[in-house]
Amino acid sequence: MHLSDFDYDLPEELIAQQPLERRDASRMLVLNRAEQTWQDSKFERLSDYVRAADVIVINNTRVFPARL
């Protein structure tokens, strides 16, 4: 793996500068493995995608204010 593997275009206006007032309005990318498709959704719709036997892993780390 090389650092250049992580090079991609990310417009400044798409980089969040502060959290949303309503955290459940955050965007969420959903992978449908059966259909091999991606869907853009909102975190408030998480329950639409979680089944009874699923496990949700919470990552409560903070963003380090730095750039490579």
C-alpha positions in Angstrom: 0.0 0.0 0.0 1.3 3.5 -0.9 0.2 6.9 0.3 -0.7 7.7 -3.3 -3.4 5.1 -3.1 -5.4 7.6 -1.0 -5.1 10.5 -3.4 -8.5 11.7 -4.7 -10.3 14.9 -5.5 -12.2 16.3 -2.5 -13.7 19.8 -3.1 -13.3 22.1 -0.1 -17.1 22.7 0.1 -17.6 19.0 0.9 -15.4 19.0 3.9 -17.4 19.6 7.1 -16.0 22.3 9.3 -18.3 21.6 12.2 -20.9 19.0 13.2 -24.5 19.4 12.0 -26.9 20.8 14.5 -29.1 17.6 14.0 -26.5 14.8 14.1 -29.0 12.3 12.7 -29.1 14.4 9.5 -25.5 13.3 8.7 -25.0 11.5 5.4 -24.5 7.8 5.3 -23.3 5.6 2.5 -25.1 2.2 2.4 -23.7 -0.9 0.6 -26.2 -3.4 -0.6 -24.0 -6.6 -0.9 -26.7 -8.7 -2.6 -27.2 -6.2 -5.4 -23.6 -4.8 -5.2 -24.9 -1.3 -5.2 -24.2 1.9 -3.1 -26.9 4.2 -1.9 -26.5 7.7 -0.4 -28.8 8.0 2.6 -29.1 9.8 6.0 -28.2 8.5 9.4 -31.8 9.0 10.6 -32.7 6.1 8.3 -30.3 3.7 9.9 -33.1 1.5 11.2 -34.2 0.9 7.6 -31.0 -1.0 6.9 -30.4 -2.9 10.2 -31.7 -6.4 10.8 -32.3 -8.1 14.1 -29.0 -10.1 14.0 -26.8 -7.2 12.9 -24.1 -5.7 15.0 -23.5 -2.0 15.1 -20.0 -0.8 16.0 -19.7 2.7 17.4 -16.6 4.7 16.7 -16.4 7.6 19.0 -13.0 8.9 18.0 -12.4 12.5 17.3 -11.0 14.0 14.1 -7.4 15.2 14.5 -7.2 18.7 12.9 -4.3 18.0 10.5 -3.6 17.4 6.9 -1.1 15.2 5.1 
